Amino acid sequence: MSTSGIPLPPTAPSAAPSPTHVAVVDDEPDITLLLAGYLATHGFRITQLHSGTALMSLMAEDPPQLVLLDLGLPGEDGFAIARQLRQYWKCGLVIVTGRGDAVDKVVGLEIGADDYITKPFDLRELAARVKAVLRRLTPDASAASALPATPAPVAAGMSEPAELREQLLFEGWTVDVAARRLENPDGSEVALTTGEFDLLHAFLLHPGRVLSRDFLLEHTRGRESSPFDRTIDVQVGRLRRKLGADSGEGLWIKSVRGAGYLFVPRVTVKRSAD
């Protein structure tokens, strides 16, 4: 209440951040119900779907930040649905399927899936992988959360410093780290999946050093590799092609037998005000 005796209007509560929207697509209602219930306990907003057609309608009306997609939808090609997602939307994509064949896994990763999980799976592991993909999709907010709620005062006569934007440059190519954007020497954008960008970023942070598959998988997927895990090899192949493997430029990423991969070009850092 104010000193004049007139009651003050109640202070509006600050808006809570919207929960991350995850779509679970599986033709078995028991599976979608199980995943929806478990992921909801981790704070996600879940939409349960049972067909690719329903998923496409959702993408047009209320697109999720991440899709858990079963490949075995009756009468539909799961890989075709995954390709369509990658072509038109920049959401996270995790394939969750009973198809554990190595060829299917390679195809799924080639299409651009951020992860591939085979049934049966552990719910805790699935939730951890979902969170790992979402962390790669969005900038880390932990540092921002520690900042004061109001900006620090600017001394008289001094202008407020402009925010610096970091770019990584190599052989005429440009990577805008904040925008997660790769441009070729002509200035045209080269589309990368989340995993491909994270892989390139790892190479750019460590040029001239041999990086093991375990290191790269931890950096891009947040987990260690298994003895027969070829995820990094598949992604390196895709990244090479996008950098111009046909012209030899994609071979800037050299294979080092028994050790991993080496990024050859010299990398420079450019910082400029927005």
Disulfide bonds with the S-S distance in Angstrom:
none
